[in-house]
Structures are given as C-alpha cells and as structure tokens.
C-alpha cells in the first residue's frame, strides 16, 4: 500500500510540471497584426456536415507584465457551407469593412 501511495504522490508532483510545460505563452509583439486562415469541418446534429473557413487576426493592444496581454480579435471573413456543396455562397460573411 505504501508503494502505491508513493506512486500517486510522484504523479501528483510531476503532473503540474508537465502541464506547465505544455501551456506555452504566445508573446505577440505590440502593434503587429497576426493574420491566420482557418479551415475545418464541423458536424451539426440534425443538419449535417459543414466546411468552415475563416480569416482571423490578433493584435496585442496592451501588455500586463511579462505573462499577460490584451488581444484584439478580428474576424475578417467567415464561410460556412455544406460539405456536399462547398461552393455555396449564401453562408459567406465579410467582416473586413465593419
């Protein structure tokens, strides 16, 4: 029983360290706009499968110390189309002029 408790203790001590290593801070430089394109698939219950495309950007507008930032998120475009008809344009939204 003591050996099992020792293993649990080791796991409890190592797990937070492993999780800390996995969570990396992305240091966005102030004033720069980082633009990303996203494409993925989504399944909506009772509606079917969809292709999702988006163009988003992040801008660091404020630093709070060495590990905190305030980011401005912009959604430039968003497109949602059925997987069986991906050229359908009725689900396209352009937010670039908002």
CNS distance restraints for C-alpha pairs under 8 A (distance, minus, plus):
assign (resid   1 and name CA) (resid   5 and name CA) 6.37 0.50 0.50
assign (resid   2 and name CA) (resid   6 and name CA) 6.21 0.50 0.50
assign (resid   3 and name CA) (resid   7 and name CA) 6.36 0.50 0.50
assign (resid   4 and name CA) (resid   8 and name CA) 6.36 0.50 0.50
assign (resid   5 and name CA) (resid   9 and name CA) 6.18 0.50 0.50
assign (resid   6 and name CA) (resid  10 and name CA) 6.22 0.50 0.50
assign (resid   7 and name CA) (resid  11 and name CA) 6.17 0.50 0.50
assign (resid   8 and name CA) (resid  12 and name CA) 6.13 0.50 0.50
assign (resid   9 and name CA) (resid  13 and name CA) 6.21 0.50 0.50
assign (resid  10 and name CA) (resid  14 and name CA) 6.07 0.50 0.50
assign (resid  11 and name CA) (resid  15 and name CA) 5.74 0.50 0.50
assign (resid  12 and name CA) (resid  16 and name CA) 7.13 0.50 0.50
assign (resid  13 and name CA) (resid  17 and name CA) 7.30 0.50 0.50
assign (resid  14 and name CA) (resid  18 and name CA) 6.24 0.50 0.50
assign (resid  15 and name CA) (resid  19 and name CA) 6.13 0.50 0.50
assign (resid  16 and name CA) (resid  20 and name CA) 6.04 0.50 0.50
assign (resid  17 and name CA) (resid  21 and name CA) 6.34 0.50 0.50
assign (resid  18 and name CA) (resid  22 and name CA) 6.38 0.50 0.50
assign (resid  19 and name CA) (resid  23 and name CA) 6.38 0.50 0.50
assign (resid  20 and name CA) (resid  24 and name CA) 7.66 0.50 0.50
assign (resid  25 and name CA) (resid  67 and name CA) 7.00 0.50 0.50
assign (resid  28 and name CA) (resid  32 and name CA) 7.61 0.50 0.50
assign (resid  28 and name CA) (resid  59 and name CA) 7.36 0.50 0.50
assign (resid  28 and name CA) (resid  60 and name CA) 5.90 0.50 0.50
assign (resid  29 and name CA) (resid  60 and name CA) 6.34 0.50 0.50
assign (resid  30 and name CA) (resid  59 and name CA) 7.07 0.50 0.50
assign (resid  30 and name CA) (resid  60 and name CA) 4.75 0.50 0.50
assign (resid  30 and name CA) (resid  61 and name CA) 6.06 0.50 0.50
assign (resid  30 and name CA) (resid  62 and name CA) 7.05 0.50 0.50
assign (resid  30 and name CA) (resid  63 and name CA) 7.68 0.50 0.50
assign (resid  31 and name CA) (resid  59 and name CA) 6.37 0.50 0.50
assign (resid  31 and name CA) (resid  60 and name CA) 6.02 0.50 0.50
assign (resid  31 and name CA) (resid  61 and name CA) 6.52 0.50 0.50
assign (resid  32 and name CA) (resid  59 and name CA) 5.83 0.50 0.50
assign (resid  32 and name CA) (resid  60 and name CA) 6.93 0.50 0.50
assign (resid  33 and name CA) (resid  57 and name CA) 6.31 0.50 0.50
assign (resid  33 and name CA) (resid  58 and name CA) 5.72 0.50 0.50
assign (resid  33 and name CA) (resid  59 and name CA) 4.66 0.50 0.50
assign (resid  33 and name CA) (resid  60 and name CA) 7.63 0.50 0.50
assign (resid  34 and name CA) (resid  57 and name CA) 5.23 0.50 0.50
assign (resid  34 and name CA) (resid  58 and name CA) 5.20 0.50 0.50
assign (resid  34 and name CA) (resid  59 and name CA) 6.37 0.50 0.50
assign (resid  35 and name CA) (resid  55 and name CA) 7.11 0.50 0.50
assign (resid  35 and name CA) (resid  56 and name CA) 5.79 0.50 0.50
assign (resid  35 and name CA) (resid  57 and name CA) 4.16 0.50 0.50
assign (resid  35 and name CA) (resid  58 and name CA) 6.64 0.50 0.50
assign (resid  36 and name CA) (resid  55 and name CA) 5.75 0.50 0.50
assign (resid  36 and name CA) (resid  56 and name CA) 5.39 0.50 0.50
assign (resid  36 and name CA) (resid  57 and name CA) 5.92 0.50 0.50
assign (resid  37 and name CA) (resid  53 and name CA) 7.51 0.50 0.50
assign (resid  37 and name CA) (resid  54 and name CA) 5.84 0.50 0.50
assign (resid  37 and name CA) (resid  55 and name CA) 4.45 0.50 0.50
assign (resid  37 and name CA) (resid  56 and name CA) 6.42 0.50 0.50
assign (resid  38 and name CA) (resid  52 and name CA) 7.81 0.50 0.50
assign (resid  38 and name CA) (resid  53 and name CA) 5.54 0.50 0.50
assign (resid  38 and name CA) (resid  54 and name CA) 5.11 0.50 0.50
assign (resid  38 and name CA) (resid  55 and name CA) 6.18 0.50 0.50
assign (resid  38 and name CA) (resid  56 and name CA) 7.85 0.50 0.50
assign (resid  39 and name CA) (resid  51 and name CA) 7.33 0.50 0.50
assign (resid  39 and name CA) (resid  52 and name CA) 5.63 0.50 0.50
assign (resid  39 and name CA) (resid  53 and name CA) 4.43 0.50 0.50
assign (resid  39 and name CA) (resid  54 and name CA) 6.56 0.50 0.50
assign (resid  40 and name CA) (resid  51 and name CA) 5.95 0.50 0.50
assign (resid  40 and name CA) (resid  52 and name CA) 5.20 0.50 0.50
assign (resid  40 and name CA) (resid  53 and name CA) 6.55 0.50 0.50
assign (resid  41 and name CA) (resid  49 and name CA) 7.12 0.50 0.50
assign (resid  41 and name CA) (resid  50 and name CA) 5.72 0.50 0.50
assign (resid  41 and name CA) (resid  51 and name CA) 4.68 0.50 0.50
assign (resid  41 and name CA) (resid  52 and name CA) 5.81 0.50 0.50
assign (resid  42 and name CA) (resid  49 and name CA) 5.77 0.50 0.50
assign (resid  42 and name CA) (resid  50 and name CA) 5.21 0.50 0.50
assign (resid  42 and name CA) (resid  51 and name CA) 6.39 0.50 0.50
assign (resid  42 and name CA) (resid  52 and name CA) 6.99 0.50 0.50
assign (resid  43 and name CA) (resid  47 and name CA) 7.79 0.50 0.50
assign (resid  43 and name CA) (resid  48 and name CA) 5.70 0.50 0.50
assign (resid  43 and name CA) (resid  49 and name CA) 4.35 0.50 0.50
assign (resid  43 and name CA) (resid  50 and name CA) 6.13 0.50 0.50
assign (resid  44 and name CA) (resid  48 and name CA) 5.45 0.50 0.50
assign (resid  44 and name CA) (resid  49 and name CA) 6.30 0.50 0.50
assign (resid  44 and name CA) (resid  50 and name CA) 7.66 0.50 0.50
assign (resid  48 and name CA) (resid  82 and name CA) 7.51 0.50 0.50
assign (resid  49 and name CA) (resid  82 and name CA) 6.14 0.50 0.50
assign (resid  49 and name CA) (resid  83 and name CA) 5.55 0.50 0.50
assign (resid  50 and name CA) (resid  80 and name CA) 6.56 0.50 0.50
assign (resid  50 and name CA) (resid  81 and name CA) 5.50 0.50 0.50
assign (resid  50 and name CA) (resid  82 and name CA) 4.36 0.50 0.50
assign (resid  50 and name CA) (resid  83 and name CA) 4.68 0.50 0.50
assign (resid  51 and name CA) (resid  79 and name CA) 7.92 0.50 0.50
assign (resid  51 and name CA) (resid  80 and name CA) 5.84 0.50 0.50
assign (resid  51 and name CA) (resid  81 and name CA) 5.38 0.50 0.50
assign (resid  51 and name CA) (resid  82 and name CA) 6.13 0.50 0.50
assign (resid  51 and name CA) (resid  83 and name CA) 5.47 0.50 0.50
assign (resid  51 and name CA) (resid  86 and name CA) 6.89 0.50 0.50
assign (resid  52 and name CA) (resid  78 and name CA) 7.49 0.50 0.50
assign (resid  52 and name CA) (resid  79 and name CA) 5.77 0.50 0.50
assign (resid  52 and name CA) (resid  80 and name CA) 4.81 0.50 0.50
assign (resid  52 and name CA) (resid  81 and name CA) 6.78 0.50 0.50
assign (resid  53 and name CA) (resid  77 and name CA) 7.92 0.50 0.50
assign (resid  53 and name CA) (resid  78 and name CA) 5.83 0.50 0.50
assign (resid  53 and name CA) (resid  79 and name CA) 5.00 0.50 0.50
assign (resid  53 and name CA) (resid  80 and name CA) 6.59 0.50 0.50
assign (resid  54 and name CA) (resid  75 and name CA) 7.36 0.50 0.50
assign (resid  54 and name CA) (resid  76 and name CA) 7.40 0.50 0.50
assign (resid  54 and name CA) (resid  77 and name CA) 5.29 0.50 0.50
assign (resid  54 and name CA) (resid  78 and name CA) 4.36 0.50 0.50
assign (resid  54 and name CA) (resid  79 and name CA) 6.17 0.50 0.50
assign (resid  55 and name CA) (resid  75 and name CA) 6.16 0.50 0.50
assign (resid  55 and name CA) (resid  76 and name CA) 5.33 0.50 0.50
assign (resid  55 and name CA) (resid  77 and name CA) 5.15 0.50 0.50
assign (resid  55 and name CA) (resid  78 and name CA) 6.70 0.50 0.50
assign (resid  56 and name CA) (resid  73 and name CA) 7.09 0.50 0.50
assign (resid  56 and name CA) (resid  74 and name CA) 5.53 0.50 0.50
assign (resid  56 and name CA) (resid  75 and name CA) 4.48 0.50 0.50
assign (resid  56 and name CA) (resid  76 and name CA) 5.54 0.50 0.50
assign (resid  56 and name CA) (resid  77 and name CA) 7.23 0.50 0.50
assign (resid  57 and name CA) (resid  72 and name CA) 7.96 0.50 0.50
assign (resid  57 and name CA) (resid  73 and name CA) 5.78 0.50 0.50
assign (resid  57 and name CA) (resid  74 and name CA) 5.20 0.50 0.50
assign (resid  57 and name CA) (resid  75 and name CA) 6.66 0.50 0.50
assign (resid  57 and name CA) (resid  76 and name CA) 7.54 0.50 0.50
assign (resid  58 and name CA) (resid  71 and name CA) 6.13 0.50 0.50
assign (resid  58 and name CA) (resid  72 and name CA) 5.55 0.50 0.50
assign (resid  58 and name CA) (resid  73 and name CA) 4.85 0.50 0.50
assign (resid  58 and name CA) (resid  74 and name CA) 6.58 0.50 0.50
assign (resid  59 and name CA) (resid  71 and name CA) 5.41 0.50 0.50
assign (resid  59 and name CA) (resid  72 and name CA) 5.08 0.50 0.50
assign (resid  59 and name CA) (resid  73 and name CA) 6.79 0.50 0.50
assign (resid  60 and name CA) (resid  69 and name CA) 6.61 0.50 0.50
assign (resid  60 and name CA) (resid  70 and name CA) 5.98 0.50 0.50
assign (resid  60 and name CA) (resid  71 and name CA) 4.61 0.50 0.50
assign (resid  60 and name CA) (resid  72 and name CA) 6.43 0.50 0.50
assign (resid  61 and name CA) (resid  69 and name CA) 7.62 0.50 0.50
assign (resid  61 and name CA) (resid  70 and name CA) 5.79 0.50 0.50
assign (resid  61 and name CA) (resid  71 and name CA) 5.75 0.50 0.50
assign (resid  61 and name CA) (resid  72 and name CA) 6.59 0.50 0.50
assign (resid  62 and name CA) (resid  69 and name CA) 5.69 0.50 0.50
assign (resid  62 and name CA) (resid  70 and name CA) 5.00 0.50 0.50
assign (resid  62 and name CA) (resid  71 and name CA) 7.18 0.50 0.50
assign (resid  63 and name CA) (resid  68 and name CA) 6.15 0.50 0.50
assign (resid  63 and name CA) (resid  69 and name CA) 4.51 0.50 0.50
assign (resid  63 and name CA) (resid  70 and name CA) 6.38 0.50 0.50
assign (resid  64 and name CA) (resid  68 and name CA) 4.98 0.50 0.50
assign (resid  64 and name CA) (resid  69 and name CA) 5.60 0.50 0.50
assign (resid  64 and name CA) (resid  70 and name CA) 7.68 0.50 0.50
assign (resid  65 and name CA) (resid  69 and name CA) 7.93 0.50 0.50
assign (resid  75 and name CA) (resid  95 and name CA) 6.35 0.50 0.50
assign (resid  75 and name CA) (resid  96 and name CA) 7.60 0.50 0.50
assign (resid  76 and name CA) (resid  94 and name CA) 6.23 0.50 0.50
assign (resid  76 and name CA) (resid  95 and name CA) 4.83 0.50 0.50
assign (resid  76 and name CA) (resid  96 and name CA) 4.72 0.50 0.50
assign (resid  77 and name CA) (resid  92 and name CA) 7.51 0.50 0.50
assign (resid  77 and name CA) (resid  93 and name CA) 5.71 0.50 0.50
assign (resid  77 and name CA) (resid  94 and name CA) 4.61 0.50 0.50
assign (resid  77 and name CA) (resid  95 and name CA) 5.58 0.50 0.50
assign (resid  77 and name CA) (resid  96 and name CA) 6.85 0.50 0.50
assign (resid  78 and name CA) (resid  92 and name CA) 5.89 0.50 0.50
assign (resid  78 and name CA) (resid  93 and name CA) 5.15 0.50 0.50
assign (resid  78 and name CA) (resid  94 and name CA) 6.60 0.50 0.50
assign (resid  78 and name CA) (resid  95 and name CA) 7.89 0.50 0.50
assign (resid  79 and name CA) (resid  89 and name CA) 8.00 0.50 0.50
assign (resid  79 and name CA) (resid  91 and name CA) 5.60 0.50 0.50
assign (resid  79 and name CA) (resid  92 and name CA) 4.24 0.50 0.50
assign (resid  79 and name CA) (resid  93 and name CA) 6.13 0.50 0.50
assign (resid  80 and name CA) (resid  91 and name CA) 5.03 0.50 0.50
assign (resid  80 and name CA) (resid  92 and name CA) 6.34 0.50 0.50
assign (resid  81 and name CA) (resid  85 and name CA) 6.77 0.50 0.50
assign (resid  81 and name CA) (resid  86 and name CA) 5.23 0.50 0.50
assign (resid  81 and name CA) (resid  87 and name CA) 7.21 0.50 0.50
assign (resid  81 and name CA) (resid  88 and name CA) 5.96 0.50 0.50
assign (resid  81 and name CA) (resid  89 and name CA) 7.46 0.50 0.50
assign (resid  81 and name CA) (resid  90 and name CA) 7.93 0.50 0.50
assign (resid  81 and name CA) (resid  91 and name CA) 5.98 0.50 0.50
assign (resid  82 and name CA) (resid  86 and name CA) 5.70 0.50 0.50
assign (resid  82 and name CA) (resid  88 and name CA) 7.54 0.50 0.50
